[in-house]
Amino acid sequence: MAVDAGLRIDSRAIFFMSLDANEELWTIRMTLKNTEQNAGSDSGLSQDSSVTGARIGGKLTITTIEGHNAPQTISPFIPDAGYITQVQSYLMGELITHKQLQGDFASYAYNPVTNSVTLRWDISEQPPHSPGLWSVTTKTSPESPPSTTLFDAHGDLMRVKLTNGRLWEPITLERLLALWKRKGLPIE
């Protein structure tokens, strides 16, 4: 759950990948709810969307549903080599830092922004000004701005700088709950 610019964003994702990475399935469901309390606003209005992907071998099918619109289904092209599953694309930084690998890593992955399989780059390095830490900079397509994730020496997530410049940092559930209650934000 997130709150941003008068919107409450609830999202849930489920992923499956076979051990040989030849099959995958994922679904991501999101609800955007207006939280503005202005008298003239459409307070409480919400919009649901979902993306479901399924792949066996080289055949990938993506179905997107937005609001009450009819489902849209596409079957993007997958290159013969270099494709990674959605599970792998979400975990790439952790996989690279767990093995303590430095360098540039290129792969192909489904990109929901472009609704296609695009070339992505993950650049892993140990920043010279921060010994023991790992930085992974990711571009999900040649046109996209990069995001940068910082990991500690054990490969644990410390911070993510998103493509829009915002920072995400891990927080304990107890601290998050206390923060949301202090701000009067919804917790149900």
N, C-alpha and C positions, 0 to 999 in steps of 0.2 A: 504494500500500500504506500502511496505517496500523495502529498498535497502540493499542488503547484498552480499558481495564477488562478485561484478560484476553482480549481478542479481537484476532485479526489480521484486518484488513479488506482484501481484495484486490478492486479494481474496475477494469473496463475499459469504455470507452465509445467508440462509433463513431457519427458523425453525417454526414448528407448533406442538402444543401439545394440545390434548383435555383436558377439565377441569378435567376429571377423570384419566388422564394420560394413558388411555387404547389405545389411538391412537397417532401416531406421524409421522411426515414427515420432512425431512430436505434435503437440497442440499447445497453443498459447491463446488464452482468453483474457480479454481486457474490458473493463468497464470504466468509462469516464463519467463522473457525476459532478454536476454543477453544485458548488458549495456556497456560492454567493448568497448572502442573506438580504440583498437589497429588495425593497418593496416591488420594484418593477422588473426584477430579474425572473428568469424561469427556474427558480430554486428547486433543486431536486431532480431536474431533468437528467436523464442518463442515456448513454449510447454504448451499446455492446458491440464488440468485434471479436473475431477469432481467426486464427490461421492454423491449419492442420496440414502437415506434410507427411508423406509416406514414400519410401523408396525401397526397391529391391533391385540390386545391381545398378544398372545404368538408367533405370526408369524412375523418375521422380515426379510426383504429382502433388501440387499445392492447391488447397481450397481455402479461399478467404471469404468470410461473411462479415459485412459491415452493416450494423443496424438491422433494418427490416428489408434490406436489399437482397436480391437473389444471390446465391453463392456463385463465386467466380473461381473457375478451375483452370490452372495452367500446368504445363509439363515442360519446365525449362531444360535446356541442353546441359548435359554433364560431360565434361572432358573425360577422355579415356584414362588419364592419370592425374593424380594430385588432388582429387576431391576429398574433402573431409566432411564428416557428419555434423549436424547441428550440435550434438553433445560435444564433439571435439572442438568445434569453433568456439563454444562458450567456455571451454576449459583450456584452451590453447596456452594462455599465459601460465597457468598452474602446471601444465604438462612440461613446458619448456623450462621453467625455473626449478621444478622438481628434479630434473636431470642436470641442472646447472649448465645449460647450453647457452652460449653466446653466439650471436650472428643474426643473419636475415633468413627468415623462413617464409616461403611462398606456398600458397595452397589455394584451392578453389572451394568455395562454400556458398550455400544459398544465402542471398542477401535480401531481407524483407523490404528494404528501402527501394531497391530496384526491381524486385520481383523476378530476379534472375540469379544464376550462379555466376559469381564474379571472382576475379583474382584478388586475394587478400594478402597482406604482408604483415608479419609479426617480427619486430626487430627487438632482440633481447640483448641487454648489456648490463654490466655492473657500473653504475655511475661513478666516475672518478672522485667526486666530492662526497660520496656516501659508501665507503667500503662495507662489504657484506650485504648490501641491498641489491635487488634486481629490479630493473625497469624493462617493461615490455610495451613497446609502442605498436599499436595495431591500426592498419588502414583496411577497412572492409571492402574498398574498391579504389581504383586509381583516382577517382574524383572526390572521394570522401575525405573530410578532415580526420586526423588521427586522434585516437584516445590513448592515454598512457596509464599503465597500471604499475604500481610499486609494490614489491614483495619484500619481506624480511629475509634473513639468511636461511630460514627454515622453509621458505616458500609460502608463508602465510600472507594473505592479502593485507596491505596497509592502507592503500588509497587508490582511487581511480579518478583520473581527470578525463571527463567526458568530452566528446567532440564539441559541445557547446560551451566548454570552459568550466562547467560545474564540477565540484569535487564530491565524490562519494567515499565515505569511510565506514569501516565496520563498527558496529555498536552492539553492546549486550542487550538482550531483550529487556532486562530490568531497567536499564538506563533509557532505552527507547520509550518504554511504557511511561516512565516518570516524565520524560520530556513532553510526550504527546498530551498527557494529562495536564501538565503545567500550562500548555498552550491552548487547552480546551479543544483539541482535535479529536475526531471520531476514532474510537478504538474497537468498535464492534465489526 
